[in-house]
Amino acid sequence: MDSSKLTIQDARVLLDEGKITAVDLAARYVARAKERNEELNAYLEIFDDVEEQARRADEIMAQGNATALTGIPLAIKDNILIKGHKASSASKILENYVASYDAHVITKLKDAGAVFVGRTNMDEFALGSSTENSAFGPTKNPHDVMRIPGGTSGGSAAAVADGLAIAALGTDTGGSIRQPAALCGVVGYKPTYGAVSRYGVMAAASSLDQVGTLATTVSDAEALFETIRGIDAQDSTSLPESSFAAMRAPKKIGVPRHFLTEGVDADVLEAFNSSLKKLEEEGYQIIEVELPNIQYALASYYIVNPAEVSTNLARYDGIRYGTSHKGEDLLGDYMQTRGEGFGKESRRRILIGTFVLSSGYADAYYRKATAVREQIRDDFRKVFESVDVIATPTSPTPAFKIGERSSDPLEMYAADIFTVPVNLTGVPAISIPMGKVNRDGSNLPIGMQFIAAHGADSSIFSIGKEFERIVGA
Amino acid sequence: MTDVDVAKLALLSRIAVSDEELAELGREIPEILAFVEQISEAGGELTKDVGDHYNVMREDGEPHETGEYTEAMLAAMPNTKDGYLQVRKIISQD
């Protein structure tokens, strides 16, 4: 059995037919994770209670109560709380923080008998596009270890791509699931804003953050989503079932050509076009659409995001939990704790956020960005009156080299051009492998992004499975 | 380019930043602001409301029994005394 190629569905069959126990399956993933992690740094920690978790899964199966995720080894991003385990958001300020409760998604997965292999590396507090902003070193792309895996859920994407877990949880604030999924050659799904509870998930930018799934197939990403979704009294932004549309198989695919003219690598665009052609040959209608304000999405995002980040990260002050450094007085305690605890990008975003929210500037920056965001939202609403999904490449380039963009924040931000409009508008989107392109002798995966209307998550899975069948990986 | 007092922002943000990094941020932040300032060319009226969001209230009451989570929370605190969070004295006598 080549466990690096197993899907949730494959593993389910093996477990249900008694060909393997959850304990044995988990042991294989732990062994592989331990062997490969030295090179990849996908996991910040491989848990020492994996066997115990798997034994519980075997008991659930023995009682005949197995569901889709029972006994399935998963990787969990380090900003999602698992009671009794460390959760650091890859930050020194929470380096030794132990979660005192389970996130809602974790409770659901524990009830299902899923097995957590470990917590995965990420850009500190989910700020970045490459996982280089981790306080504990970058994660390497399994397709070329000189390159970044994407970010911020880079550890989760690398873990799934290299068979160190069957599937993973990530969070997506501006592309943090979809972009690393694309660059590591796996499926990454960001649900409708509110589809999944964020109780127990560390907030980066609250109006943008969403928990989602990474897996090797669309069906697996869907199965994991189905287990974690649902309204939660502890998260007032979570949505009831009635907010979600019934499945409608998409037929009309909108393409915002005007948005694909600049900054996209030629071979990425070529792969995108040839994928669309294959869909057209299968009877899909490709329709050119216009999103008049989408050119302002990246600028709007990089105001809204730091504004909310500066607010959310104010809670890390060393007083109630986390790392605590002593200064001369109380102000000094705060200054030292936060100065030493936060990494460079976190510090930069907090300062920018503080600026765009400050008196005299808030109208020109934060409130204007919010107004532009509403316009982008309207643009998407209008386009979804005439098409079922919108298609773009997930990322304008394949994985870049470690260090290549870390000295220029604006160049790093540009990696998110196609993914941030989705978070600004709250709609669901998926990235699915769309072949490979060559850079310096390395074959690097790239991704196709499908975006659907608010609540039309089931349509995403429908076209996603069709895309896998028609285009393949 | 927008003039930015990064030292003041660092103080407002309660983050100790080295002089070297202040100089670096003093170059980077205006560059980033110059990029995001392109939104001034976009349409869209400034409004007081923030889109589809509204406040959610719950009934007054006891969501859980008093003390149920006290130990777990105390365990995460850097300094405690007799079941309380211990903080610095901030009002001086003189």
Interface residues (C-beta under 8 A of the other chain):
Chain A: Y97 V98 S100 Y101 S207 S236 N293 Y296 A299 S300 Y302 I303 S310 A314 D317 G318 I319 R320 Y321 G322 S324 G327 D329 L330 L331 D333 Y334 M335 Q336 R338 G339 E340 F342 K344 R347 R348 I350 L351 I352 T354 F355 V356 S358 D363 A364 Y365 R367 K368 A369 T370 A371 V372 R373 E374 Q375 R377 P409 L410 Y413
Chain B: V4 V6 L9 A10 L11 L12 S13 R14 I15 A16 V17 E21 L25 E28 I29 E31 I32 L33 F35 V36 E37 Q38 I39 S40 E41 A42 G43 G44 E45 L46 T47 V50 G51 H53 V56 Y69 A72 M73 A75 A76 M77 P78 N79 L85 V87 R88 I90
